[in-house]
Structure formats: C-alpha cells, structure tokens
Amino acid sequence: MPAKKLSYDELFNSTTMFYMNDQYEKSIEREVKAKTEEISVGLRTIKDKESLKEYIIAHKDALDNLTSVSQISVERFKRMVSMIRKDRGFVFATEWSLGKIRTAMMESPAMMESILNLIWNGKNDEKLKSCIPAFYLENMAMDESTLLRLQDENIVRQLVKRGMEGKYSNGIGDAVLADIEKEIKRICAKHGLEYQKNVRVPILDRAVSFVLENPAQPHIIIDVSYSVTTSSSQGSKKEAARKTVEVLSREKSAGRNIIFVNFLDGAGWIGRQADMKEIHRCSDYVLNFQNLGMLEDIIDSYISEF
C-alpha cells in the first residue's frame, strides 16, 4: 500500500512556525556577545575628530558601524559622498560602497578630511548646508547624544544582531537540513540504501536537497524549504516544483516511477499559501517537522522498486 499523502489542511495545520534549536541559539549568542564587545571597545575610543579618524583607519567595518549606531541613512550618506567626489573632480563611474569609501579615505588625505568633516559636524558646516538639505544632514554630527550612543552597548548589540540576520537564517537552514539528513541517514542505514545531498539531478537540470539513491537514476527526490519570512524565493520554489512534476510525469510515462517529496515548514509558508498549495499539488508527498516520521513510510512503500 502506498503511503498516505498529507492533505493541504493537514500540512498547514501542522506547520512549525519557528525552528527551535537551543544549541544553535547558544552558539549565536556567544558570537553576538563577542562581536558586541569587540565593536564597543573601538567605538568607545571616539572622543574627537582625530580619534574618529584613527577608528576609521583601524577598523574595516568602521563606516558600517558608525552609520548604524549614529542612525545615519547609508543611502543618503553614499549620495553625499558622491557629491564630494563629484566636486573634487573624481572620475565617476559608479557609486561607492561603504568599504570603498573607507579605502578612498585612507588613500586620499583630501577625501579623508572631507568625509571626516561630513561625519563629525556636517550638520553645522556652512558649505555643506548650502548644497545638502537639512533633512539629510540632521544626523551628520558627532554631538553629545551621538557620542553617548557610541558608548551604549545595548545599541551596539542591536547593530550586531541586525548585521547577523543573514548568517542566523543561513545557520537555521543548515540546522534544518542536518535534522532531516539525520532521519534520512537512519532510514537508509536500516534498508541498506544510499543517498546524496545538495546534488544536481541531470533530468531536472538543477540541484535538489536529497536524492535516493543516485542522481543519475533517482528513485526519490526530496526538496527542503524552511522559511520564517516571505520572499520571492518561495515563488521560485513553486516554479521548480511545477517543472519537476512535468519532467517526472514524462519519466513515469516511460516506465520510470520517481517519487517527488517536498519538505515545507516555517511561518514564511503560512504567509505564501498560494505557493504552498501549488507545491503541495505538484508533490507526491509533503512533509514538515511534525510529520517527518512519515518519510520512513514513504521509503518503505517504494523500497521494492529500488
């Protein structure tokens, strides 16, 4: 008997909104604390324009840290730097990143002085006030309140956490894959099967999360997507599922039965139900953490075809 496919409502109602992993959270917290302390030590050295200059020279992420803690819009800051470059006759091919701005400051004493003036007291600089709106210049001053923010470790901590959001999400993705792989490894060991992960399947012309047993002659294809937030990548997952089911339907007509399993979980999928429903339609089976145990039933149902 084939394994039972979860209905869409069963998948939706059993969705795990947020992935919990205490070990991972503790490792991230250690990194946040260490980075917060590292940045705070540097920012606390800023007392005047000369120490600001020394800080920028000594720390490659100086401008990222300063714009964040000083509540300076990075995009506006880059526009103002572009104006300085233009006024100084620099060849203007493209706008500079914060890293490139710092490099230019270190290479050119004139650029260093101009941008230091902008950061330290641009709000009150008569020349800058004549060509940049006051709305843009409002936070361009290392006044007493700004220097106090530089000393506030809680503000720096929030800066660090914002900067680590991408890394945190990537780490969650790796941890989710590791949990699923642990279950796949257990089932495969029990049945003497092989699997590969993050491997390109030629008939699909793309990579999949897991394949049993061989990407050249797959029996079961598993795609994994854990999403806490909504994004356009979920639409891409839907399109990949559509193309996959088209290919596998042709394979089935030729006598090759390849099972397509999608693991979908996380609060982000609740916010993209149209995509979630379409992936559910395209899949032979759907799983989430609450129903991961069903994977063994699926493999048991088709082991005779391996």
Secondary structure, DSSP 4 states (H G I P E B T S, - for coil): -PPPPPPHHHHHHT--SS---HHHHHHHHHHHHHHHHHHHHHHTT-SSHHHHHHHHHH-TTHHHHHHHHTT--HHHHHHHHHHHHHHTT---SSPPPHHHHHHHHHH-HHHHHHHHHHHHHGGG-HHHHTTS-HHHHTT----HHHHHHHH-HHHHHHHHHHHTHHHHHHHHHHHHHHHHHHHHHHHHHHHT--EEEEEEETTTTEEEEEEEEETTEEEEEEEEEE-SS--HHHHHHHHHHHHHHHHHHHHHHTT---EEEEEEESHHHHTTHHHHHHHHHH-SEEE-GGGTTHHHHHHHHHGGG-
